[in-house]
């Protein structure tokens, strides 16, 4: 058999064809949820998912519910079994199992937490109360950041965006108790209501802690956070990697914030002597913070810091604090009426604190090697489809195409789990000290990152655990990462024909690859450095296409009166449209010139697009939908399920979509990027 592709890909196509020929493979489509009362040509998302949407309530402990959540719940049950097994008989040769058991036991011991009340936070409060001068605030911020308490700015260690061979410390705006600056500054009725509930929540929490002036202090805190919000950058502004890259030599930090003792901060934060510059994401915000520091009384700052310590650690205290924290942050803010079962919250804590230790157990029991091998084939076909597509793009110049192909050749796929597991040596958990455990876990992770400074880049590190139902692209590493837990139905079904897998996980792979060429990722070269490798004409033609995409998505209105922010969601919308287009091309490549089988009366192309739509099957509470519109760069599920299809030429042919149908867009308004 002759093949125009390279030998490796050709072999993969042959293997794929052999797999498809197996009679055991099904369609992988949840046919029981099809709603024939809704035409595919009018609302494809509802046509595929309508019966599920009609009959499935959002569980009382969730803000939304869909394919991601269902798979996450199944994974949580598996993780619970692994944790409880570690409690009962930890392997003495695996010290992480003893750590997992001690941490989980400390969280589940509610009786002890009731006895302790607020005592575990007494040392933190004493440190805050002991401050005599604003000159001590930098050291306090360093300490609070180390134990995971939110402060007006947050340090984080990552690759230098203009020198991907070294690590740098970035300072970014932070310090708000509400999700975004809009919650403080906009007079929208729903946001004003939440703002009032937040102020009442602060007062209740402070009163619980014994604060005799809780009402006045709540006013002070809201006033200070509102002032911080006014000088913060918007979510859209923060999407620009060039504007948020501001290299400031250590010696020049005083010019940025002359009233702030940077030397003391850097020393206590463990940064001093390890770097000779910082990257400041929002310089004007740091200047604004410095002015606020000067004009706000020390007593207000102390109340503010105590509030954030109390709020951030409330989930690990006695019942009254847990319930009041939940009443605002989950019920008022997201509309969730009921807290997660305690065991699920305990599993979540273990995942946050010793995630790869738990992930190692998860992979050993639940991730079959065959899934990884089949994913390797999918990824290689997606990369080949991108390679072919780049060469035919009408908006990219020949010089830029050469550089795009070079960048594509440097993509690093990571599938399933890390090749090197994280070492938790030195992390100590005590089965009778929950708050102490959380602080030690936070400090361990903080110091682990600080130790990276001055060291070679660890290219084997993962930013997600294997048990995470998600995926990501890291432009500084130029890598695409697919954790083991997402490699399950409906995203990836090893028992299904390839069509649904290309429409599901294939489009997810395509989505992540496309981030390397979207409005943000395209500003990084193949080595992960901010480097403008496009011509001016490329930028102009790409901007024209993306402007049309912004307009398309701003028509999406998940809650009456609340439209999607097309600029905030632009990168993810580009990725959805591009990923779906490339996944379709990769699926055609995988057929190797052979016709796809008809399964359950559905052609391969039909199953491909239905696989896409069922991945985004979900329902979201109104308050949560509004919160996501304000802070989430992803569009709502119903938009993701439908909008990209309207830009795909094959979709019109496969489902006979014509003028007058609601899914129809005139050819001139369709956005084709890849």
C-alpha positions in Angstrom: 0.0 0.0 0.0 1.3 3.4 -1.0 0.9 6.4 1.4 1.8 10.0 0.8 2.5 10.5 4.5 5.7 9.5 6.3 6.1 5.8 7.2 5.3 6.3 10.9 2.0 8.0 10.2 1.2 5.5 7.5 1.6 2.7 10.0 -0.6 4.4 12.4 -3.3 4.8 9.7 -3.1 1.1 9.0 -3.4 0.3 12.6 -6.4 2.6 13.0 -8.1 1.0 10.1 -7.6 -2.4 11.6 -9.1 -1.3 14.9 -12.1 0.2 13.1 -12.7 -3.1 11.3 -13.2 -4.8 14.6 -16.9 -5.7 15.0 -16.8 -5.0 18.8 -16.5 -1.2 18.3 -19.7 0.8 18.7 -20.8 4.3 17.7 -20.1 5.8 21.1 -23.1 8.1 20.8 -25.6 8.4 23.6 -28.6 7.8 21.4 -31.0 7.7 24.3 -30.5 11.5 24.7 -31.4 12.5 21.1 -34.3 14.8 20.9 -36.0 14.4 17.6 -38.4 17.2 18.3 -35.5 19.6 17.8 -34.1 19.7 14.2 -30.4 19.1 13.9 -30.4 22.0 11.5 -31.9 24.4 14.1 -30.1 23.6 17.3 -27.7 20.7 16.9 -26.6 20.8 20.6 -30.1 20.4 21.8 -30.9 17.8 19.1 -28.1 15.6 20.4 -28.5 16.3 24.1 -32.2 17.4 24.5 -33.5 14.5 26.5 -30.6 14.6 28.9 -31.1 18.4 29.4 -34.8 17.9 30.0 -34.5 15.0 32.5 -31.3 15.6 34.3 -31.4 18.0 37.3 -28.3 19.8 38.5 -27.3 18.0 41.7 -27.8 20.2 44.8 -24.1 20.2 45.6 -23.1 21.6 42.2 -23.1 24.9 40.3 -23.4 23.1 37.0 -23.5 19.6 35.7 -22.3 18.0 32.5 -19.9 15.5 30.9 -16.9 16.9 32.7 -18.7 16.8 36.1 -20.0 13.2 35.6 -16.6 12.0 34.7 -15.0 13.9 37.6 -17.6 12.3 40.0 -16.7 8.8 38.8 -13.0 9.6 39.3 -13.6 11.0 42.8 -15.2 7.6 43.7 -12.1 5.8 42.5 -9.8 8.2 44.4 -11.8 7.7 47.6 -11.3 4.0 47.3 -7.5 4.5 46.9 -7.4 6.9 49.9 -9.4 4.6 52.2 -7.2 1.7 51.2 -4.2 3.8 52.2 -5.9 4.5 55.5 -6.5 0.8 56.3 -3.2 -0.7 55.1 -0.6 1.8 53.8 2.3 0.3 51.9 5.3 0.8 54.1 7.5 1.1 51.0 5.4 4.1 49.8 5.6 7.0 52.3 3.1 9.0 50.2 0.3 6.6 51.3 0.9 7.4 54.9 0.8 11.1 54.1 -2.4 10.7 52.2 -4.0 8.7 55.0 -3.0 11.2 57.7 -4.2 14.2 55.7 -7.6 12.7 54.9 -8.1 11.4 58.4 -7.5 14.9 59.8 -10.1 16.4 57.4 -12.7 13.7 58.3 -12.3 14.1 62.1 -15.2 16.7 62.5 -15.4 16.1 66.2 -11.9 17.3 66.8 -12.5 20.4 64.6 -15.5 21.3 66.8 -13.4 21.1 69.9 -10.7 23.3 68.4 -12.9 26.0 67.0 -10.8 29.0 65.9 -7.7 27.9 67.9 -5.7 26.6 64.9 -5.6 30.2 63.4 -4.6 31.8 66.7 -0.8 32.0 65.7 -1.7 33.7 62.4 -4.0 36.2 64.0 -1.4 36.9 66.7 1.2 37.6 64.0 -1.1 40.0 62.3 -2.1 41.7 65.5 1.5 42.1 66.5 2.3 44.4 63.6 3.3 47.8 64.9 4.0 49.6 61.6 3.2 49.4 57.9 6.9 48.7 57.4 6.1 45.2 58.6 3.5 44.6 56.0 5.9 43.3 53.3 7.1 40.5 55.7 3.5 39.7 56.6 2.5 39.4 52.9 5.4 37.1 52.3 4.3 34.9 55.2 0.7 34.8 54.3 1.4 34.0 50.6 3.6 31.1 51.8 0.6 29.6 53.8 -1.9 30.2 51.0 -3.7 33.3 52.2 -4.8 35.8 49.6 -2.9 39.1 49.7 -3.0 42.2 47.4 -0.4 40.7 45.1 0.6 37.1 44.4 4.1 35.8 43.5 4.4 32.8 41.2 7.4 31.1 39.6 7.4 30.1 36.0 9.5 30.2 32.9 10.6 33.7 31.8 8.4 34.5 28.8 11.3 36.1 27.0 14.0 33.6 28.1 12.4 30.2 28.3 15.7 28.7 29.6 15.3 30.2 33.1 12.7 30.6 35.8 11.4 34.0 37.0 9.2 35.3 39.7 6.1 37.1 38.5 4.0 39.4 40.7 0.3 39.6 39.8 -2.6 41.5 41.2 -4.8 39.7 43.7 -6.4 40.4 47.1 -10.2 40.5 46.3 -12.7 38.4 48.1 -15.2 38.6 45.1 -14.4 36.9 41.8 -13.6 40.0 39.7 -13.3 43.8 39.9 -16.7 44.0 38.1 -18.5 42.7 41.2 -17.2 45.8 43.1 -17.5 48.4 40.3 -20.6 47.7 38.2 -24.1 48.6 39.3 -25.8 45.7 37.6 -28.7 44.7 40.0 -27.5 41.1 40.4 -23.9 42.2 41.1 -25.1 44.8 43.5 -27.1 42.2 45.3 -24.0 39.9 45.6 -21.9 42.8 46.8 -24.4 43.4 49.6 -24.4 39.7 50.5 -20.6 39.7 50.5 -20.5 42.6 53.0 -23.0 40.8 55.2 -21.0 37.6 55.0 -17.8 39.4 56.1 -19.7 40.8 59.1 -21.0 37.3 60.0 -17.6 35.7 59.8 -15.9 38.4 61.8 -18.7 38.2 64.5 -18.2 34.4 64.7 -14.5 35.0 65.3 -15.3 37.3 68.3 -14.8 40.6 66.6 -16.9 43.1 68.6 -16.8 45.7 65.8 -17.6 43.3 63.0 -20.1 45.6 61.2 -17.6 48.5 61.0 -14.8 46.3 60.0 -16.9 44.7 57.2 -17.4 48.2 55.9 -13.7 48.9 56.0 -12.8 45.7 54.2 -15.3 46.2 51.4 -14.1 49.8 51.0 -10.5 48.7 50.8 -11.2 45.9 48.4 -13.2 48.2 46.2 -10.2 50.6 46.1 -8.0 47.7 45.0 -10.5 46.7 42.4 -10.5 50.2 40.9 -6.7 50.0 40.1 -6.7 46.4 38.9 -6.6 45.5 35.2 -9.5 43.9 33.5 -9.6 40.2 32.5 -9.3 41.2 28.9 -6.3 43.4 29.5 -4.6 40.5 31.3 -4.9 38.3 28.3 -2.1 40.2 26.6 1.2 38.4 27.3 3.3 41.4 26.0 1.6 44.0 28.1 1.8 41.8 31.2 5.5 41.2 30.7 7.2 44.0 32.6 10.8 43.3 33.6 11.8 45.3 36.6 15.4 45.0 38.0 15.4 44.5 41.8 17.2 47.8 42.3 14.3 49.6 40.5 11.4 48.2 42.5 11.5 51.2 44.7 10.6 53.4 41.8 7.5 51.4 41.2 6.4 51.5 44.8 8.6 53.8 46.8 6.7 53.4 50.1 7.1 49.6 50.1 10.1 47.8 51.7 10.9 45.4 48.8 14.1 44.2 50.4 12.2 42.9 53.4 9.6 41.3 51.2 12.1 39.5 49.0 14.1 38.3 52.0 11.1 36.9 53.8 9.7 35.4 50.6 12.9 33.5 50.0 13.5 35.3 46.7 16.4 37.6 47.7 19.7 36.6 46.1 18.1 34.1 43.7 17.0 36.6 40.9 18.2 40.0 39.8 14.8 41.1 38.4 11.1 40.4 38.7 8.3 40.4 36.1 5.5 42.6 37.2 2.2 41.8 35.4 0.4 45.0 36.2 2.8 47.8 37.1 0.0 50.5 37.4 -1.7 48.2 39.9 1.4 47.9 42.1 1.7 51.7 42.0 -2.0 52.0 43.0 -1.5 49.4 45.8 1.5 51.5 47.1 -0.7 54.6 47.3 -3.5 52.7 49.1 -1.0 51.3 51.5 0.1 54.9 52.4 -3.4 56.3 52.9 -5.2 53.4 54.5 -4.9 53.1 58.3 -2.8 50.2 59.7 -5.8 49.0 61.7 -7.7 48.6 58.5 -4.9 46.6 56.8 -4.7 44.3 59.9 -8.5 43.7 59.7 -8.2 43.0 56.0 -5.4 40.4 56.4 -7.2 38.7 59.3 -10.4 38.5 57.2 -8.6 36.8 54.3 -6.8 34.4 56.6 -10.2 33.5 58.2 -11.9 33.3 54.8 -9.3 31.1 53.2 -9.0 28.7 56.1 -12.8 28.6 56.9 -13.3 25.2 55.1 -10.9 23.6 57.5 -12.4 25.0 60.7 -15.4 24.0 62.8 -18.9 23.7 61.4 -20.2 27.2 61.9 -17.3 28.7 59.8 -17.7 26.0 57.1 -21.4 26.6 56.8 -21.1 30.4 56.6 -18.3 30.2 54.1 -20.4 27.9 51.9 -23.5 30.0 52.3 -21.8 32.9 50.5 -19.1 31.4 48.2 -21.2 28.6 46.9 -24.9 29.5 47.5 -25.0 33.3 47.1 -22.3 33.5 44.5 -23.0 30.3 42.4 -26.5 29.3 43.5 -25.5 25.9 45.0 -28.0 24.9 47.7 -26.0 22.0 49.3 -22.4 21.5 50.2 -20.4 18.6 48.8 -20.4 15.4 51.0 -17.5 15.7 53.4 -15.6 12.8 51.8 -15.5 14.6 48.4 -14.1 17.7 50.0 -11.6 15.5 51.7 -10.6 14.0 48.4 -10.3 17.5 46.9 -7.9 18.5 49.7 -5.7 15.5 49.1 -5.6 16.2 45.4 -4.6 19.8 46.1 -2.0 18.9 48.7 -0.3 15.7 47.4 -1.9 15.3 44.0 0.8 13.3 42.2 1.2 11.0 45.2 -2.5 10.1 44.8 -2.2 10.3 41.0 0.5 7.6 41.0 -1.9 5.2 42.7 -4.7 6.2 40.3 -2.7 5.5 37.2 -1.5 2.2 38.4 -5.1 1.0 38.9 -7.2 2.8 36.4 -5.2 3.9 33.3 -4.7 1.0 30.8 -1.5 1.2 28.6 -3.7 0.6 25.6 -5.4 4.0 26.1 -2.1 5.8 26.0 -1.0 4.0 22.8 -4.3 4.9 21.0 -4.0 8.5 22.2 -0.4 8.6 20.7 -2.0 7.7 17.4 -4.7 10.4 17.7 -2.1 13.1 18.6 0.2 12.2 15.7 -2.7 12.3 13.3 -3.8 15.7 14.7 -0.3 17.1 14.3 -0.1 15.8 10.8 -3.5 17.5 10.0 -2.1 20.7 11.3 1.0 20.3 9.3 -1.0 19.9 6.1 -3.4 22.7 7.0 -0.6 25.2 7.6 0.6 24.8 4.1 -2.8 25.7 2.6 -3.8 28.7 4.8 -5.0 31.7 2.8 -4.2 34.2 5.6 -0.6 33.2 6.4 2.4 34.3 4.4 5.0 31.8 3.1 7.6 33.1 5.6 5.3 32.7 8.5 4.1 29.3 7.4 7.8 28.1 7.6 8.0 29.3 11.1 4.6 27.9 12.0 5.8 24.5 10.8 9.0 24.8 12.8 6.9 25.6 15.9 4.6 22.7 15.2 7.6 20.3 15.0 8.7 21.4 18.5 5.4 20.6 20.1 5.7 18.2 23.0 2.7 16.0 23.7 2.3 14.6 27.3 -0.3 11.9 27.7 -1.7 10.2 30.8 0.9 10.9 33.6 4.3 12.4 34.2 7.5 10.4 33.3 8.9 11.6 36.6 6.7 11.7 39.8 6.9 14.5 42.2 8.9 13.9 45.4 7.1 14.8 48.6 10.0 14.1 50.9 9.9 16.6 53.8 6.1 17.1 53.7 4.7 16.1 57.1 1.0 15.5 57.8 -0.5 14.9 61.3 -3.8 13.1 61.6 -4.9 15.5 64.4 -3.8 18.8 62.9 -5.9 19.7 59.8 -5.1 23.4 59.6 -1.4 22.7 60.3 -1.5 20.1 57.5 -3.0 22.6 55.0 -0.4 25.2 56.0 2.5 22.7 55.6 1.2 21.6 52.2 0.9 25.2 51.1 4.4 26.1 52.3 5.9 22.9 50.8 4.5 23.8 47.4 5.6 27.5 47.8 9.2 26.5 48.7 9.3 23.8 46.0 8.6 26.5 43.4 11.1 29.0 44.9 13.8 26.3 44.8 13.4 26.3 41.0 15.0 29.8 40.8 18.5 29.5 39.2 17.9 25.9 38.2 17.5 24.3 34.7 13.9 24.2 33.4 12.2 20.9 34.4 10.6 19.9 31.2 9.1 16.8 32.7 6.9 18.7 35.2 3.1 18.7 34.9 0.8 21.5 35.9 -2.2 19.1 36.3 -2.5 15.8 38.1 -3.3 12.6 36.1 -6.7 12.4 37.8 -7.8 15.8 36.5 -10.6 15.8 33.9 -9.1 18.5 31.7 -6.2 19.3 29.4 -4.0 22.3 28.6 -1.4 24.0 26.4 1.6 25.7 28.0 3.1 28.3 25.5 6.3 28.7 27.5 6.9 24.9 27.3 5.2 24.6 23.9 3.6 21.5 25.2 0.1 19.9 25.1 -0.9 17.8 28.1 -3.8 15.3 28.4 -4.2 13.8 31.9 -5.3 10.2 32.2 -8.7 11.0 33.7 -10.0 12.8 30.6 -9.2 9.8 28.4 -12.6 8.2 29.2 -16.0 8.4 27.6 -17.5 10.7 26.3 -14.1 12.3 25.4 -12.3 9.0 24.6 -14.0 5.7 24.3 -11.7 2.7 23.6 -14.7 0.6 22.8 -16.0 3.0 20.2 -15.2 3.6 16.5 -12.7 6.4 15.8 -15.3 8.9 14.6 -16.7 9.7 18.0 -13.2 9.8 19.5 -12.0 12.3 16.9 -15.1 14.4 17.5 -14.4 14.2 21.3 -10.8 13.9 22.5 -9.5 14.5 18.9 -11.1 18.0 18.9 -9.8 18.5 22.5 -6.3 17.7 21.2 -6.8 20.0 18.2 -8.1 22.7 20.6 -4.9 22.5 22.7 -2.6 22.5 19.7 -4.4 25.5 18.2 -3.6 27.5 21.4 0.0 27.6 20.0 -1.4 29.7 17.1 -4.2 31.7 18.7 -4.2 35.4 19.5 -2.1 34.7 22.6 -0.1 31.6 21.8 1.0 32.9 18.4 3.1 35.5 20.2 5.4 32.7 21.5 7.9 30.9 19.2 8.6 27.2 19.2 11.0 27.5 22.1 8.5 29.2 24.3 9.7 32.8 24.0 7.6 35.9 23.4 8.7 36.7 19.9 6.6 38.2 17.1 7.2 35.8 14.2 4.2 36.9 12.1 4.3 39.5 9.4 2.2 42.6 9.7 -0.1 41.3 6.9 -0.6 38.0 8.8 -1.6 39.9 11.9 -4.1 42.0 10.0 -5.7 39.1 8.2 -5.9 37.0 11.4 -7.4 40.0 13.3 -10.1 40.4 10.7 -11.1 36.7 11.2 -11.0 36.9 15.0 -13.0 40.2 15.0 -15.8 38.3 13.2 -15.5 35.5 15.8 -15.8 38.0 18.7 -19.0 39.3 17.2 -20.4 35.8 16.7 -19.9 34.8 20.3 -21.2 38.0 21.8 -24.6 37.0 20.5 -24.6 34.1 23.0 -26.8 34.9 26.0 -26.8 32.1 28.6 -28.7 34.2 31.1 -31.1 37.0 29.9 -29.3 40.3 29.8 -25.8 38.6 30.2 -23.9 38.1 26.9 -20.6 36.3 26.5 -17.6 38.6 26.4 -16.2 37.8 22.9 -12.8 39.4 23.7 -12.3 37.5 27.0 -13.3 34.2 25.4 -11.5 34.8 22.1 -8.6 32.4 22.6 -10.8 29.5 23.7 -13.3 30.2 20.9 -10.5 30.2 18.4 -9.3 26.9 19.9 -12.8 25.3 19.7 -13.3 26.3 16.1 -9.8 25.4 15.0 -9.7 22.2 17.1 -12.9 20.9 15.6 -11.8 21.7 12.0 -8.5 20.0 12.4 -10.0 17.0 14.2 -12.3 16.5 11.2 -9.3 16.6 8.8 -7.4 14.2 11.1 -10.4 11.9 11.1 -10.4 11.8 7.3 -6.7 11.1 7.4 -7.3 8.2 9.8 -9.6 6.5 7.3 -6.7 6.1 4.9 -9.0 6.4 1.9 -11.4 3.8 3.0 -15.1 4.6 3.7 -16.2 4.8 7.3 -18.5 2.2 8.6 -22.2 3.0 9.2 -23.0 2.2 12.9 -26.5 2.6 14.4 -27.6 4.1 11.1 -25.1 6.9 11.4 -22.3 7.7 9.0 -18.8 8.4 10.3 -19.1 12.1 9.7 -22.4 12.3 11.5 -20.9 10.4 14.5 -17.9 12.8 14.4 -20.0 15.9 14.9 -22.4 14.3 17.4 -19.3 13.3 19.4 -18.4 17.0 19.6 -21.9 18.0 20.7 -22.2 15.4 23.5 -18.9 16.4 25.0 -20.4 19.8 25.9 -23.6 18.4 27.4 -24.1 20.5 30.5 -26.4 22.7 32.6 -25.4 25.7 34.7 -27.1 27.6 37.4 -27.8 31.3 36.6 -25.6 32.8 39.2 -22.8 30.5 38.3 -23.3 31.3 34.6 -22.9 35.1 35.4 -19.8 34.4 37.5 -18.2 32.5 34.6 -19.1 35.2 32.1 -17.1 37.7 34.3 -14.0 35.5 34.9 -14.0 32.5 32.6 -12.2 32.6 29.3 -14.4 29.7 28.1 -17.8 30.2 26.5 -20.8 28.5 28.1 -21.4 24.8 27.2 -24.4 25.5 24.9 -22.4 28.0 22.9 -19.4 25.6 22.6 -21.7 22.8 21.4 -23.3 24.9 18.6 -21.2 27.9 17.6 -18.1 26.2 16.2 -20.4 23.9 14.0 -21.8 26.9 12.2 -18.3 27.7 10.9 -17.5 24.2 9.7 -18.2 23.6 6.0 -18.5 19.8 6.3 -21.3 20.2 8.9 -23.5 21.9 6.4 -23.1 19.0 4.0 -23.4 16.2 6.5 -26.6 17.5 8.1 -28.1 19.3 5.0 -28.1 22.7 6.7 -29.7 25.3 4.4 -30.7 29.0 4.4 -33.5 29.5 6.8 -32.2 26.9 9.3 -31.2 28.4 12.6 -27.8 26.7 12.4 -27.1 28.4 9.1 -24.6 31.2 8.6 -24.1 32.7 5.1 -20.7 31.7 3.7 -19.4 35.2 4.0 -20.0 35.2 7.8 -18.3 31.8 8.5 -15.0 32.1 10.1 -12.4 29.5 8.8 -9.1 29.8 10.5 -7.7 26.3 9.9 
